[in-house]
Amino acid sequence: MLGTGLRNCLLNNFQPLASRTDKGELWENTVFRMIADKIGADSIQY
């Protein structure tokens, strides 16, 4: 995911997921992108 990779690069944080403090945010972004790719980001409301 480009957004996550760019975020990690800007934060200079490439630690394994198990040792990250922001893993919840990373998972949320991953799930959002998977749903958005299937139904379109404009269709998602939360």
N, C-alpha and C positions, 0 to 999 in steps of 0.2 A: 504494500500500500504506500503510495507516494507520500501522502500526508504524514503518516507515522514515521516513515524513513526520514523525511525532512525535519520533523520534530525532533527525532533522536539525534540527527546531525547537529541541529542548532543547540541542543542541550548537551551535546557530546556525551551521550549516555547510550552505550551499546551493551549494557550488562545483560546477562540471561534473565528471562522473564521471572524466574523464581526469586531472584534477589532484588527486583525493582520495587520501588515504593509506589509507582504509578501504574501498576499492572491492571488495576480496575479500569482506568481510563483507556488503556490500550485495548483491552477486551471489548469495552463499550464501542470504541471506534471500529474495531474489526467486525462486530456484529452489525453495526449500522451500515458499514460499507457493503456487507454481504446482502442485507435486505435492500439497500438502495440499488444495488446492481440488478436485483431481480424485479423490483416493482417501481423503481425510480425514486429519487430523493424527494421530489415534490409531493409524493403520495404519503410520506411518513409524517405523522404528527404525534408528538409526545410532550 
